[in-house]
């Protein structure tokens, strides 16, 4: 009886140990299978991992660009604040006059009056000056270190004169005494830069600019002492002003508080005879002076 119980106990104990060993082997096999499966799946799907890596890189790049944009905006705002710090905007109106004439190889002191058909001045581009005037408005910025930049917009009516010493007929010339003038009208746009000298009470602005004088109309007039009467006609088509006369310009303006006096000189770069089939060259010249009133300081 005791032997049978011992045998049964041993059998049950062996079965228990055997089952434990089998269970342990199954668990080890399961975990090994899972590990191998995971490794295989990782090795068989490199594209998925590359996609994850690319996504992370794109997100990082997007965040970097966003930060860069924010930094650039911040830098722009700071730069604008620094640039505008200490600046002063000034506007003014100017009334001026001056001496307008022509220079170049084909400008003349005297010429003739062509009496064939419609009378006109043979060469109206005189080296003498007539009555000229201008009216303009100006806005400029003055920095803390007294640098100036701005633009002037105005209307100009500029006149040159020439002596008429002969009448040109069909077959001969007759001496005479008279004078002719050529009057041009422009809208002038003049950007400029410069430097201010002095203080808030007394100051002088020295500027360098470029006149872009847009030609509106040109008229010539003449008068002979023999007839004691004057005639005015539109300029001949071959003697019209250019569409735009570019004139480099030097200018000095002295201020006392809100009032000022200005003086300047400009010389044209546009040939007034460019539309002729010759090598003739005539350029404009303008000495100017005016009175300035500063509206805002």
BELPEHU-V531334 format. One record per backbone hydrogen bond with DSSP energy under -0.5 kcal/mol. NH is the residue of the N-H (numbers start at 1). CO is the residue of the C=O. If there is no record, write none. Layout:
NH	CO
NH	CO
This chain:
5	1
6	2
7	3
8	4
9	5
10	6
11	7
12	8
13	9
14	10
15	11
16	12
17	13
18	14
19	15
20	16
21	17
22	18
23	19
24	20
25	21
26	22
27	23
28	24
29	25
30	26
31	27
32	28
33	29
34	30
35	31
36	32
37	33
38	34
39	35
40	36
41	37
42	38
43	39
44	40
45	41
49	45
50	46
51	47
52	48
53	49
54	50
55	51
56	52
57	53
58	54
59	55
60	56
61	57
62	58
63	59
64	60
65	61
66	62
67	63
68	64
69	65
70	66
71	67
72	68
73	69
74	70
75	71
76	72
77	73
78	74
79	75
80	76
81	77
82	78
83	79
84	80
85	81
87	84
88	142
90	140
91	296
92	138
93	293
94	136
95	291
96	134
97	289
98	132
99	287
100	98
100	159
101	285
102	126
103	283
106	281
107	104
108	125
111	163
113	166
114	112
114	120
115	113
115	168
117	115
119	117
120	114
122	112
126	124
127	108
128	161
130	100
130	159
132	98
133	157
134	96
135	155
136	94
137	153
138	92
139	151
140	90
141	149
142	88
143	141
143	147
146	143
148	194
149	141
150	192
151	139
152	190
153	137
154	188
155	135
156	186
157	133
158	184
160	182
161	128
162	180
163	109
164	178
165	111
165	163
166	111
167	174
168	113
168	166
169	167
169	172
174	167
176	165
178	164
179	223
180	162
181	221
182	160
183	219
184	158
184	182
185	217
186	156
187	214
188	154
188	186
189	187
189	212
190	152
191	210
192	150
193	208
194	148
195	206
196	146
197	204
199	202
203	255
204	197
205	253
206	195
206	204
207	205
207	251
208	193
209	249
210	191
211	247
212	189
213	211
213	245
214	187
214	212
215	213
215	243
216	185
217	185
219	183
220	233
221	181
222	231
223	179
224	229
225	177
228	224
229	224
231	222
233	220
235	218
239	236
240	237
245	213
246	244
247	211
247	245
248	267
249	209
250	265
251	207
252	263
253	205
254	261
255	203
256	259
257	201
259	256
260	292
261	254
262	290
263	252
264	288
265	250
266	286
267	248
268	284
269	246
272	270
272	282
274	271
276	273
278	276
283	103
285	101
286	266
287	99
288	264
288	286
289	97
290	262
291	95
292	260
293	93
294	258
295	91
295	293
296	91
